[in-house]
Amino acid sequence: MMARFRYFAATTGNEARNGVIEAASVQDAIGVLRGRGLLVIRIGNPSLLSSTWAMLNREVMSRPPLDGLELARLSQEWGGLVEAGISVEESIALMGRTCRPPTRQVLVTIREAVKAGMPLHEALGQFPRLFPPIYRALIQAGEAAGNLGPTIRRLGDDLLARRAMIEDVRNALLYPLFLLATAGAGILVLLLVVVPNLEGLIGEGGEDRLPAVTRLVLAVSHALRDYGIALFGVSALLILVAALLIVTPAARARLDAMILAAPVFGPLVRVIETGRFARTLSALLSGGIALPAAMLMAFQTVSNRRMRSGLEAAHHSVLSGAAIGDAIAASQVLQEDAIGLIRVGERTGGLAAALERAAGLHEARATRQLKAMTAMLTPLLTIGFGIIAGVIVYAMLSTILGINELASQ
């Protein structure tokens, strides 16, 4: 059965090509595109429904045979073995002895392909979802240059650095999310359990003598009890509709532009994406890939569509002969200091090293901004939920005092 796949690829002249191709599988589609002289950078199913389903199930799907962290550690150890003079085939066999069974099966398949005479980057291409196009391109460049061991080890270092950045983001947001969940659950318990029990002590018509804030809390409690399921259903439907809209390119581009313009999150996203682009481009250039092809692959790693479109325009300018620093400056998407470092590296002939410094600088800056944001967000959430809980407690105390007043009459 044939399926449709949307692809993004590069020609031998480093020009971008995208479209839709019909094939029986992803591997067959990549083979057809390679036959046309195209380097596949990204390929996937263009269906809106399948994109939404993949997004909704990304966190609940079973663990892949080779995740990002394992690939990083595997690359570091693998590169060390190859640098020590062990052949590629034998180093793969050694790595397979210490891996999980799913990873071991992947490595066995790659080893058999290499043993049969297939180049390593093509053997890795049998698993396009496990080994990204940039990873395979760097392996190909390392094979051609005869420095495969250092290339693989550097890939592991870069993957670990990127993973550390992701972990910093996740850890910085973990406590505020935990606080939001626990405080929200506590307030729901107050409104759905405690307040109704106190309300039962009030006689008919007693609500009219209670303070306004108490009547407000009672009204909110009634609304949650009477319409809570309906509100939950409507909220879930709105989230589903929003997810369907976000996966469309036009809506995603507008959302990304709004995020960049946001006061707090916009600068943070710009710093994170600048570091990601700089590190990827630095790794590609250090691996021996020419600037136009490296830039074409590097801007595909940028998640924000607004920044990606700006870098794509800069890539077209570079193809037309413009300097990379001027082209990126004209796009107005990267940080100014990163552009300054790129220009210095371009003038001195050390562009890859300058990009690596820019990546380290912006990754450290993103970590500091995340810590500052969470340091500000945590007390704000605490104060906000404290005020809400205080209002509910005051309303309950007012109810008790109101009951005493009614009993004394």
N, C-alpha and C positions, 0 to 999 in steps of 0.2 A: 504494500500500500504506500503510495507516494504522499509525502507531506511537504508543506511549504515552509521555508526558512528564510528569514530576513538576515542579510549579511552586510558587514562593513569590511572592506578590504582595500589593499593598496596595489597599484600596478608597479611594474619594474621601474617606471619613471617617478615613483613615490607620489602618485596622484590618488586621491581617495575615490573609491567606487562603492556604491551601496545599491541594494535592490533585493528582490525576492527570487529564490530558486526552488525548484521542486526536486526532491530526492527521497530515497527510501529511509535515510538516516542522516544524522549530522555528519558522520564520517564520509558517507557518499557525497554529501553536498560539498564538504571541504575538498574531496578529491576532484570533483568537477571544476571547482573554482581554481584549484591549483593547475589543472590542465589548461585553463584559460590564461595562465601566467599571473594569477592574483595571489597575494599574501593575505590570508584571512586573519583579520584582527578580532572581529566579533561576529558571532553567528547565533541565531536563536529563532524561536517560533514567533511569527508576527501576530498571532491571534491575540485579541484583547482578552478573551476569556482565559486562555492559558497563561497569559502574563499575570492576570489578577490572581489566578489560582496558585501560581508559583509564589507570588508575593505573600499571599495569606498563609501559605504552608511552609514558608522558608524556615521558620523556627521550630516547626514540629516534625519535619521530615527526619527520617533516620540519618544517622551520622554517615557522611560520605566515606568512601574507602581511604581518602587522603585529604585531610582538612588543611587549612592554612598553616597552623602551628606545626603540624607534623611534617608538612612539606618543607618548612623553613629548617627544622632540625635535621631532617633527612638530607637536605641540600648541603648543610654545613659539614656533616659527617662524610657524605659522599664526595664532596670536593676535597676534603682532607685525604681520603683514600686514593683518589686519582692523582693528587699532588705527590703522594708518597710513591708513585710509580706503579700502582696496581692498575691493571687494565679495566676498561669500562665494564666489560662483561663480568669480570670477577668481582669488581666492586659492587655491582648490582646484586650479585649472589650473596656477598657478605652482608649487605644492608638488609636483604630479605630475611635473614636469620633472626634479626632483632625487632622486626616490625609486627604489627597486628596482622592476623590472617587476611583481611581484605586487602591491606596494603601489600602484603607478601604476594598475593595473587596478581596484583597489578605489576609488581616488579618482575615476576616470573614471565609475564607476557612480554614486557619490554626487553628482558634479557634474551628471550628466544628470538625476538625480532632483530636485535643487535647481532646475535650469534649467526643469524641467517644472512648478514651483510647489510642490513638496513642502517642508515645513519641514525644517530641517537635522537636528533630532533624529530625525525620522521617516526621513530618508534614511540616517542612521547606523544606525537600527534594522534595516536590511536585512542588517547584519553584526553580529548580537548577540554572537557569540563574540569579535569584534575590539574592539568598543566596549561596555564593560560598562554595565549599567543606570544606575549612578551617574554615569558619564560622560555618558550621554545625558540624564539628568535635569538635570544642571547646564547642559548646552547649552540645554535647553528653558527653564530659568529665565533664562539669559542672553539668549535671544531675546526672552522676555517683558519683561525689564527694559530691553532696549535696550543692554546692555553686553556684547555677545557677545565682542568682542576681548579685554578683560581677563579674562573668564571662561575662555576657551580657554587664554590664557597662564598663568593660575593653575592650571588643570588640568595643564599641562605641568610647572610647578614642583612641584606636589604629587606627580605621578607620578615625577619625578626623585628627590625626597626619599625616596619609598618604595623606589625602585630602589636608591638608595645604601644604605639600611638592609639590603636583601637582599644586596647585595654585601659589606657588612661582615660579615654572618653567614657568607656563603660563604667569604670570605677568612680569617676567623678559624678556621674548621674545616678549611681546606685542608691546612695543614701537619700537624696531628695525624693526619688521614686518610692523608696521604702517608707519614708515619712508620709508621703502623700497617701499611700495605700492604707497604712495603719491608722493615721488620723482620720481619714475618710470613713474607714470601717467603724472607728469609735463613735463618730458623730452619727452614723446610721443606727448604731445600737441605741444611742440615746433617744433618737427620734422615733425609732420603731418599737422599742421595748420599754424604756424607762418612762418616757412621756405618756404613752397610753395607760400605763399602770397608775400614774398620778391623776390622769384625766378621769379615771373611773371613780376617784374619790369626790369629784365635783358633782353636785346635784344638778337637776334640770334647771336651766336658766342661770347657773352660777357663773358661766363664762362671761356674762355681761359685766360682772363686778371685778374681773381680773384686769391687770394692766395690759396696755396695748401690746407690749413686747411678748407677754405670755400668750395672748390670743394669736399673735403672729406665729409663734413656735407651734402652737396647737394646730393652726391651719396648715403649716408645712408638714407636720406629722400626719395629718389627715390625708393630704395630697399624696404623700409617699405610700401610705397604706392603701389608698383607694386606686391610685393610678400608677403605682410603681412599676408594675409589669408592663403596662402600656408605654410608660416613659422609657423603660429599658429597651423594648422592642423598637420604638421610634429611633432611639439613639443608635442601636445596632444597624438599623436600616440606613440611617444617615452616614454612618461610618462605611458601610458597604458601598453606597453610592459615591462617597468621596474617594474610596479606593478605586472604583471603576473609572472615575474621572481622572485621577492622578496618573494612571498608567497610560493615558493618551499623551502623545508627545506635546501637543499644544498646551494642554492643561499643566503638564509637568513643567514646561518651560516657564509659564506664567508663575507657577508656585515657586520655582527656583529663583526667579527674578524678585519676587516678593520677599523671599528669605534673605537674599543679599541686601535688600533695602531695609531690613529690620534693624532696630537700634543696637541690640545686644548680640543676637545670633548671627546677623549678617557679617560683621567683622570676624567673628570666630570661624564661620564656615569658610570665608575667604582665606584666612590663615591656614586652616587645615588643608584646603584644596591646593593652595600654593605649595605647601610642603610635600604633598603627595605627588604633584606634577614634577616638582624639581627633583625629587628622589628618583622617580621612574626615569626621567630623561637623563639624569646623571648615570644611572645604571646602564641604560642603553648605549650611551656614548662611550662609557668606559669599556663596554663589551665589543666595541669596534663597529657599531652600526652607524651609518651616515646620518647626519643631522636631519634631513627632510624625512627619512623613514622613521627615525627615532622619535621625532616630534609628532608624526602621524599616530604612532602607537601610544605615546605618552599622554596625549590629551584625551584618549579614550578612557583612561583611568580616572578622570575627573568626574565626579558624580553630579555636580551642579550643572544643569543644562545651559544656563546663561553663561557660565564661565567656559564651558566646553565649546560653545558656539564662538565665543571670542577667541579662544585658542585655535580653533579651526580656521578662522579668518586670518590669524597670525601665520598659520602654517601655509596658507595660500600665498601670503606676502613673501615668506621665505622662499617658496618655490619660484616666485617672480624675481628673486635676487635681493630682497631686502635683508638687512641685518636682523638677527633674531631678537636682539634687545629692542630695536626700533619697532619691529613687528608686534612684539608682545606689549610694548608700551602703548601702541596705538589701539590695541584691543581693550585696554583699561579694565582688565580683570584680575591681574596678579598684584601682589603687594609692591609698593614702590622700592623698598630696599632689596627685594628679590630681583627686580628689573635692574637695579644698580649693580648687583653682583653678577648678573648675566652679562651686562655690558663690559664689566671689568674682565671677566673670564674670556669673553670674545676677543677683546683687544690683546690680552696676554697669551692667548692660545691655550688656556686652561679652563675651558668651559665646563667640562665634566666636574672638575674639582670645585669650581665656583658654585655649580648647581648643588653639589653635595653639601657645601657649607650653607647655602640658602635653605636646603631641606632641614638640616639640623637646627638652624636658627628658628625656622617657623614651627617645627615640631615642638621645640622647647617653649616657644611663645604660646602655642596652642595649649600646652599643658598648664602654663601659668594662668592663662585666661580662663580655662576650665575650672581651675582651683578657685580663682577669684569669683567666678560666677556662682559656683556651688557654695562658697563661703557667704555670698550675699543671698542666694536663694534659700538656703536652709533656715536662717533666722526669719526671713520673710514668711516662709511657709509655717514656721512655728508660731509666729505672731498671729498670722491669719487664722489658723485653726484654733489657736488659743482664744481669740476673740469670739469665734463662732461657738466654741464649747462654753465660754463664759456667759454668752447670751442665753444659751440653753439652760445652764445651771441657774442663772438668775431667774429665768422664767419658771423653773421648777420650784425654786424657793418662794417666788411670788405666789405660785399655786398653793403651796403649803400654808403660807401666811393668809392667803385668801380663804382657804378652808377653815383655818382657825377663826377668822373673822366671821365667817358665816355661822360657825358653830356657836359663837358667843352671842349671837343675836337671837 
